[in-house]
Amino acid sequence: MRDSFGWLVAIAFVIVGFLNWRKNGYWVPRFVHVLAALALVLGILVALTLDPQMSPFKRWSIVPVMVLMVYWAFLVFGSGIGVRQLNKFWSMHASMDMKDVEFLLSSQFGPYRSKSSEELAELGEKFEPIKLDGRSGKHYEFKVLTNTFIDKTRGASVGVAGLLAEMHGKSGSPLACATFAKTMSGIVFDDALAAPLRRAFWH
């Protein structure tokens, strides 16, 4: 009974980790592969020091097990680290080119901060996505979304989100997001309502 419960807990961890990994576009950071390579070397050294009378299968089975343990640990504990917060208003998927993101968001989204609340509110869903090329040679699509809402302390406000998606022909494109909100009197603040977009992907 205890063994079955232990297996169920382990499987549950794997399922949750896999779902987080899927949300992050199945992205694996480079350091995980480095750790897996070190685990491979360590596994070979351990296999060489085991009793030579053991069957070859038992001796060398530890090598793939140690490598798989690295990826299992990432899947369970680190699969949700794909979002990198650049500042209070900007975030991006960690697999994206940071220089591209900073350049494109500054040039495309920056001017919206100087617009009045009325101008922002009129944008609505009229903004059509535009194709952009990054300095790295990667291709992107940029779109602006706005949402009028009532803030408890500031009153009527307009939330603005600039979404920059990396176009690579696969589903679940990595996304960078810049958000802010502006009151009708022109005060700019961070828009908590747009925060969930920072962990989103375009499909």
NORQUIQUI-V822248 format. One record per residue. N is the residue number from 1. RES is the residue in one letter. SS is DSSP state (h for helix, s for strand, l for the rest). Layout:
<<N & RES & SS> <N & RES & SS>>
This chain:
<<1 & M & l> <2 & R & h> <3 & D & h> <4 & S & h> <5 & F & h> <6 & G & h> <7 & W & h> <8 & L & h> <9 & V & h> <10 & A & h> <11 & I & h> <12 & A & h> <13 & F & h> <14 & V & h> <15 & I & h> <16 & V & h> <17 & G & h> <18 & F & h> <19 & L & h> <20 & N & h> <21 & W & h> <22 & R & h> <23 & K & h> <24 & N & l> <25 & G & l> <26 & Y & l> <27 & W & l> <28 & V & l> <29 & P & l> <30 & R & h> <31 & F & h> <32 & V & h> <33 & H & h> <34 & V & h> <35 & L & h> <36 & A & h> <37 & A & h> <38 & L & h> <39 & A & h> <40 & L & h> <41 & V & h> <42 & L & h> <43 & G & h> <44 & I & h> <45 & L & h> <46 & V & h> <47 & A & h> <48 & L & h> <49 & T & h> <50 & L & l> <51 & D & l> <52 & P & l> <53 & Q & l> <54 & M & l> <55 & S & l> <56 & P & h> <57 & F & h> <58 & K & h> <59 & R & h> <60 & W & h> <61 & S & h> <62 & I & h> <63 & V & h> <64 & P & h> <65 & V & h> <66 & M & h> <67 & V & h> <68 & L & h> <69 & M & h> <70 & V & h> <71 & Y & h> <72 & W & h> <73 & A & h> <74 & F & h> <75 & L & h> <76 & V & h> <77 & F & h> <78 & G & h> <79 & S & l> <80 & G & l> <81 & I & l> <82 & G & l> <83 & V & s> <84 & R & s> <85 & Q & s> <86 & L & l> <87 & N & l> <88 & K & l> <89 & F & l> <90 & W & s> <91 & S & s> <92 & M & s> <93 & H & s> <94 & A & l> <95 & S & l> <96 & M & l> <97 & D & l> <98 & M & h> <99 & K & h> <100 & D & h> <101 & V & h> <102 & E & h> <103 & F & h> <104 & L & h> <105 & L & h> <106 & S & h> <107 & S & h> <108 & Q & h> <109 & F & l> <110 & G & h> <111 & P & h> <112 & Y & h> <113 & R & h> <114 & S & h> <115 & K & l> <116 & S & l> <117 & S & h> <118 & E & h> <119 & E & h> <120 & L & h> <121 & A & h> <122 & E & h> <123 & L & h> <124 & G & l> <125 & E & l> <126 & K & l> <127 & F & l> <128 & E & l> <129 & P & l> <130 & I & s> <131 & K & s> <132 & L & s> <133 & D & s> <134 & G & l> <135 & R & l> <136 & S & l> <137 & G & l> <138 & K & l> <139 & H & s> <140 & Y & s> <141 & E & s> <142 & F & s> <143 & K & s> <144 & V & s> <145 & L & s> <146 & T & s> <147 & N & s> <148 & T & s> <149 & F & s> <150 & I & s> <151 & D & s> <152 & K & l> <153 & T & l> <154 & R & l> <155 & G & s> <156 & A & s> <157 & S & s> <158 & V & s> <159 & G & s> <160 & V & s> <161 & A & s> <162 & G & s> <163 & L & s> <164 & L & s> <165 & A & s> <166 & E & s> <167 & M & l> <168 & H & l> <169 & G & l> <170 & K & l> <171 & S & l> <172 & G & l> <173 & S & s> <174 & P & l> <175 & L & s> <176 & A & s> <177 & C & s> <178 & A & s> <179 & T & s> <180 & F & s> <181 & A & s> <182 & K & s> <183 & T & s> <184 & M & l> <185 & S & l> <186 & G & l> <187 & I & l> <188 & V & s> <189 & F & s> <190 & D & l> <191 & D & l> <192 & A & h> <193 & L & h> <194 & A & h> <195 & A & h> <196 & P & h> <197 & L & h> <198 & R & h> <199 & R & h> <200 & A & l> <201 & F & l> <202 & W & s> <203 & H & l>>
